[in-house]
């Protein structure tokens, strides 16, 4: 592990309770267990020396490498091509089920499809972000790494032609193991990495068992993807985005995390290195729209129930709705810095937990109510108790919408009267009124309408800057904000309204770089941290939708197609994109894939209508 791979040079695999990243050189460099938000066992993505990894790669030969997914699945194939031969590494995780478990299996199968190749297998786990010691017990059947709180077992898949178990395994100085071996065309080898309670000794897996795990995993994902109703122009990218969102879903609760990683920097060498392994109300709400639109009703129902549960918990505890939670719904996200890790490419500090959890971000109420309204329109109606909780939340918003907050971008430099927060408060009240009227549900709709109208007038009077001829980030600023690209999408302003057209023109001139969009002035620093901003992937897809709704369909299509060229080779997106095209921030990012789906759906609809 001499260098850090590019963020986009990774594939994502998972079992619907946790996930792992595999780099193009065959290195498993990020894996947390038993949950997405648990401490890492492999974390060399954040420290190449202290983080831990499991690598399978050619030894002693120059090679090039490519990655692809088995079509319609998240089964990852890493191909090694050399003058001596061609090898393939297949990585996947059998689905863990709907009940929380410490047992998670990661299967690595290696085969040579041409010639002869020599490989090296090295496993160096580092428990609890590299803070806990471990012991290694070695057996003929495999190895067991034991730490005070967790264990990792490596079991051999005994293919008839394989003699890897008979090779001289070496203990490394760091407490890991290493072995080199040669394989010929048609030969296979493999291991199963398994977390949970350590056995007295590992077991040997048969080729039939390995094949069964592969087939079951493949068939599960193909059945799941077969439920998609999307038949539009960008099917491959939309379906890969949907599958990526599914991979970031914690099946026991239905919560979708923002990203499976922590600490990856928004800017190399910068300090915006946050932990995104949690579930944002915002992301969960957007998920309802995206997945219902694609036909994934079960997932949308679970996400909606998760949001309902958080609304209920907030009501019962007498505190405002929190912006994010752990995958099990716990509100405790205490932030700490892992000082012993150097960070990706030296980008310290590495943070786990997230101190922004208790910020006041008023926009989440709009996103939650918009999702509930959209779900209701698709037959997913609220129960009596869920509606009662929603009513109390809307009443709370009537009392609290007119105050400073931290905003969608989680500024840590003080509260402001953010225009986007007011916009989404308007959405919350508007959707609450519609739900009450359309379903005959009780609620103080007269008060809700009055507050909704007050917000509308306030945004028009204070959120629109006459000198800029544009809606701005907050009432005390003349800075533009790409979050306001959502204005026509939520129905606040007509896309042909002159105040919107001039806002879009200002965003075109100041925040758009070719097809990429900054979320605000890249030299601004609303979070109080130094450094410049990179372009924000979600904002670019929101820009596509805004262009399309404003009648600029050809521009929207071109921007969308250009944006697809910035994806990773596997169709994955991180949070941001640097001027060089390099992906930065946590990877892959749910908001990026959610907004891609929404942009494709909206663009398809308008292009079809133009025919």
Secondary structure, DSSP 8 states (H G I E B T S, - for coil): --S---TTSEEEEE-SS-EEEEETTSEEEEEE-SSTTS-EEE-TTT-TTTS-EEEEEE-SS--EEEEEE-TTS--EEEEEE-SSEEEEEEEE-----SS--S--EEEEEEEEEEEEEEEEEEEE--HHHHTB-EEEEE-SSEEEEEESS-EEEEEEEE-TT--GGGS--EE-TTS-EEEEEEEETT-EEEEEEEESS--SS---EEHHHHHHHHHHHHHHHHHHHTT----STTHHHHHHHHHHHHHTEETTTTEE-SBS-B---SSTT-S---B--SEEHHHHHHHHHHHHHHT-HHHHHHHHHHHHHHHHHHHHHTS---SEE-TTS------EE-TT---GGG----EES-GGGG---THHHHHHHHHHHHHHHTT----HHHHHHHHHHHHHHHHHSSS-B-TTTT-SS--B-BHHHHHHHHHHHHHHHHHHHHHT--S-HHHHHHHHHHHHHHIIIIIEETTTTEE-SBTT----BGGGGGTTTTTSS-TT-HHHHHHHHHHHHHTEETTEE-SB-TT--TTS--S---EEHHHHHHHHHHHHHTT-HHHHHHHHHHHHTTS-TTS--EEEE-TTS-EEEEESBHHHHHHHHHHHHHHHHHHHHH-
